C-alpha cells in the first residue's frame, strides 16, 4: 500500500510539473458569453483564434498606448480573434528573445521586428512569409504603404517581408534657446560646430551630450557619412574599408580634444546624457527622431543634418534615416488555415492609414500618404523639413554589418577618442570580424 | 534506518533529478558542444559551423580576456581578504556583545537582500560626474569633482559595492559558527586565564575553521560568477572594457556581440577555472577538523 501511495505521489508531482510547463489557456468556447446564453436557437459559435503577437511597442515607447488601443479596437471588431500581445522595449536582449523564439519552435504569429541584418536569418530559414506571397491571396495587403517606404523593406533576396508603419531620421538636435542665449549660430557647417563647442565649453555647458560606453552608434555613422559621403557610407566593409572611414572616425579624437563631450563620456549612460540635453545642461545631441517623444520643451529644439567635415564628401542636406522595421507574418501562422486570415487582418489593421497616422504623430515619417499630424511641435516640423530637403537618405551602417563587427567597432570608440587605438587598427579588425 | 526498502526514496528523488538534468546538465553539456562551433547570433537558426578549438585559441590573443581574468582575480582576492576578513572581524565583535546582537545581525545582513540592480543604480548615482552624490559632497567641501569611473579608478569603484553587498552574508555564516561553540569551552579557558585576543586566536578561530573555509570557497566561486552589479554599474565593461569580469565578458560576447560560440568557450573556461581554484583552496586550507 505504501509503495502504491509513493508511486502515485511521484506520478502526481511529475504530471503537475509538466502540466505547469504546458501553457494552455482556457478556451473562450468553454465560457459562454451572456449574449450566447440569451440566444434561443443554438448557432455554432465562431471558432476562437488566438494570435501571439510580439512588438517593440512596450515599456516607455511613446506609441505603446496607441498600439494597445489599436489591439483593443481590433479585438472589438473581431470578437473571435484573441490577441496575446508580448510587447517590450527593443534592445539587444529583446532581439535575442525574438530569434530564440523562432529557433526553438515558439514562433510568434505576427512580429514587429527590424529589417536588414537583423531579419536575415529569419528570412534565410523561411521563418517569415514574403509580402509578394501574401499578395497572391490578399491583393490589398499593405496597399496603403507608399512605394518610397516599401523600397526600404527590400531584402537581400529581392523580396519584401515587413510592412512598415513609421520611418525615422537621425539628426543633430540643438537646444536653440542656448544657442540664442550665447549669440551662436546653429551648426550648419563644421566651423560653426567647432565655434559652438568652444563657446559652450567656456560657459560650462556640455556642448554635445554623448555616451561612448553605451550608444556611440549615431556618431560613428555620421562621422563616416560626413567624411565619406553617401557612396562610402553605403559600403559594407567585408574585404577592406574606405579611407574615409578611418578619417571620419579620427574626428572622435578631434572633437574630444576640443571638449565637445561630457567628462565621463567613456562611462556614462545614454539615459543620463539624454536627460542632460532635455534639462538644457547640454547644447546638442545626435539622435534619432524617437528622442522627440521625451522632450520637455520641444518648441525650443531644432534638428539639423550633421555638417560635412572639412573636405568631407557628404552633401550638407543628406541624412541617415529610412524605414527599418515592420510587421511580419510568420510562416507558421501563414501555414495554419485558422490563423492565416486572422494574421493578415491584424497586420492590415495595424498598417491602415488610420493606424499609421497614430504611429506617426509621435515622431518620424509616416509610411502611408496620410495628412501631417495636427498640432506638431517646432522640432517635428524641423525634422519633416530636414527629411524633405535631404538630397540623399541612407540607412545606418549597422543594418549592413555583422553584429560582431559592429559591436567591436562600438566598443572601441572610447579608445579611439583617447588616442589609445588608431581608427586604422580598429577598422582592420572590424573587416576581419565582418567577413 | 527508517526505511528498509530504499526504492521509494529513489522514486522521490527522480523529479528533482529530471529538473536538474533538463535545466542544468543538458544546457551545461550543450554549452561545451557549442564552444566548438561558430554560432552567429543568439538562438541562431540553422545551428553553427564546427570550428574545432578556434574559440579557445582566440581567447589566447584576446586582450579583453586578459583584463577580465585580471579583474576577476582581483575581485577574488578582495572577496577573500576584505569581504571574509571584515565579516570575520564583525562576527567576532558581535559575538562578544551581550545585547543588540540581533540588531547588528539584521543591519549587516540587509544589503544582501537588496537586489544587485538597485545597488548598481544607486552607486551609479553616487559616482555620476555631474550631480553625483560623491561629487556633491566634494563640491560642498570646496574640492574639484572627481571622475570616479576613470580608467584608473573604475575597477576599484566597481568592486566596492560588490564587496560591500556580501559582507553581511559571510558575517551571518561566521556568526552562526561562533554561536555553535559550546560556552563551556570558553569557561574552561577563562579558568586557565585565556581571555581577549588569545581566546579568539586559540579557541574561536580553530573551532570555526571549517566555517571560514566554506566562506572562502563561497567567496572565490562567487567572484567567478560576479555579473549583475558590475553590469548595471558599468555596462559593457565601461570605460573602454576595463571593468570587464569573466562573467560580464561572457555575457557581452553572447548577448551583445552575439558571438555565441566564443561566449560558450569563455563560460567553459570559467567553470574550469572555478574547479581549479576551488580544488587548490581546499588543498591549501586542508586542516584537521576539530570535533567538539
Boltz contact constraints between the chains, C-beta under 6 A:
constraints:
  - contact:
      token1: [A, 6]
      token2: [B, 8]
      max_distance: 6.0
  - contact:
      token1: [A, 6]
      token2: [B, 11]
      max_distance: 6.0
  - contact:
      token1: [A, 10]
      token2: [B, 11]
      max_distance: 6.0
  - contact:
      token1: [A, 13]
      token2: [B, 15]
      max_distance: 6.0
  - contact:
      token1: [A, 14]
      token2: [B, 15]
      max_distance: 6.0
  - contact:
      token1: [A, 92]
      token2: [B, 256]
      max_distance: 6.0
  - contact:
      token1: [A, 96]
      token2: [B, 42]
      max_distance: 6.0
  - contact:
      token1: [A, 96]
      token2: [B, 255]
      max_distance: 6.0
  - contact:
      token1: [A, 99]
      token2: [B, 43]
      max_distance: 6.0
  - contact:
      token1: [A, 100]
      token2: [B, 43]
      max_distance: 6.0
  - contact:
      token1: [A, 103]
      token2: [B, 43]
      max_distance: 6.0
  - contact:
      token1: [A, 103]
      token2: [B, 45]
      max_distance: 6.0
  - contact:
      token1: [A, 121]
      token2: [B, 41]
      max_distance: 6.0
  - contact:
      token1: [A, 121]
      token2: [B, 45]
      max_distance: 6.0
  - contact:
      token1: [A, 125]
      token2: [B, 45]
      max_distance: 6.0
  - contact:
      token1: [A, 125]
      token2: [B, 46]
      max_distance: 6.0
  - contact:
      token1: [A, 213]
      token2: [B, 236]
      max_distance: 6.0
  - contact:
      token1: [A, 213]
      token2: [B, 238]
      max_distance: 6.0
  - contact:
      token1: [A, 213]
      token2: [B, 239]
      max_distance: 6.0
  - contact:
      token1: [A, 263]
      token2: [B, 129]
      max_distance: 6.0
  - contact:
      token1: [A, 263]
      token2: [B, 147]
      max_distance: 6.0
  - contact:
      token1: [A, 264]
      token2: [B, 129]
      max_distance: 6.0
  - contact:
      token1: [A, 264]
      token2: [B, 147]
      max_distance: 6.0
  - contact:
      token1: [A, 266]
      token2: [B, 239]
      max_distance: 6.0
  - contact:
      token1: [A, 266]
      token2: [B, 240]
      max_distance: 6.0
  - contact:
      token1: [A, 267]
      token2: [B, 149]
      max_distance: 6.0
  - contact:
      token1: [A, 267]
      token2: [B, 238]
      max_distance: 6.0
  - contact:
      token1: [A, 267]
      token2: [B, 239]
      max_distance: 6.0
  - contact:
      token1: [A, 403]
      token2: [B, 258]
      max_distance: 6.0
  - contact:
      token1: [A, 404]
      token2: [B, 257]
      max_distance: 6.0
  - contact:
      token1: [A, 404]
      token2: [B, 259]
      max_distance: 6.0
  - contact:
      token1: [A, 407]
      token2: [B, 256]
      max_distance: 6.0
  - contact:
      token1: [A, 407]
      token2: [B, 257]
      max_distance: 6.0
  - contact:
      token1: [A, 411]
      token2: [B, 241]
      max_distance: 6.0
  - contact:
      token1: [A, 414]
      token2: [B, 239]
      max_distance: 6.0
  - contact:
      token1: [A, 414]
      token2: [B, 240]
      max_distance: 6.0
  - contact:
      token1: [A, 415]
      token2: [B, 240]
      max_distance: 6.0
